[in-house]
């Protein structure tokens, strides 16, 4: 983790990629990503350790998944992918 490159919201904007192309599960992100995720719309779930964007990304097994960021340790936020509400790991699909 110490060697991982922190991805920034500015880099994302300059990449012209959608979020799922730019970020991979486990990527560390800057605080600007977290501010964006919290402020883009009312979050689906928001605690001191998890932020999930308020609009469902998709549905798996009949349950909505949400774009998820979580606090790994200290102050480093991680992109968790598209997870069920309150969870930080993407559901496994067959």
N, C-alpha and C positions, 0 to 999 in steps of 0.2 A: 504494500500500500504506500510506503514512503516514496517509492519510485514512480508512482502513478502520476500522470499529468492531469492537473485540474482543468476541466473543460469550463469555458466561460460562456456566458450568454452572448457576449459580443462575438466570439468565434462562431457560435451557432448562427447568428444573424448574417455574418459574412460568408458562411458556408453554402447558403441557399438550399439546405437540406431540410427535410422535415425532422421533427424531434427524434423519432425512432431510427432514422438513418444516422443522425449526428451522435446520439448518446447510446451507449451499450450498457446493459445491466452491470452494475458495479463501478461505473465511471464516477470518480469524484467530480463535484460541480462547485462553482463559486457561489457566494451568497447572493449574487444578482439573480441566479436561476431560482433560488429559494424565494426571494422577494417576488419575482415574476409569478411563480407557481401559487403563492399565497394570494396575490393581488389580482390575477387574471379574472377570477370569479370567486364567489364564496367556495371555500374548500369543501370537498366531500368529507374529509377528515383532517383535523389539524390538532396536533399536540406539540409539546416541546421537542419531540423526536421524530415525528412523521408529518408530512404534508402530502395530501392527495388532491389533485386538481378536481374541481367540482363537477365536471361533466364526464360521464362514463366514456372510456376509450373503446371498449368492446364488451361482449358478454361471453363467458365461458361457463358451461354447465348451468346456464340460466342465471348466473350471477354477474353483475357488472364488475368490470375491472377499471381501475383508475391509474392515471399517470402518478407515480409514487416517487417521492424523495424521502430519505430517512437519514438521521444523524447516526453515523457509525461510532465515533468516539470523539470526545473532546468537542471540536467545533467543525468537523469535516462532514459535509453532506454528501450523500451518495444517490445516484439514480438507481431506483429499485426496479424499474420497468413498469409493467402494467399489472397491478395487483388487485386482489379483492380488497374491499374496504377494510381498513385497520390493519392490513397485512403488508409485509415488506418483501415478500418473495413472490414472483409470478406463479400462478397456478400451473400445474403440469397438465398438459393436454395429451390425449392419446393420438 
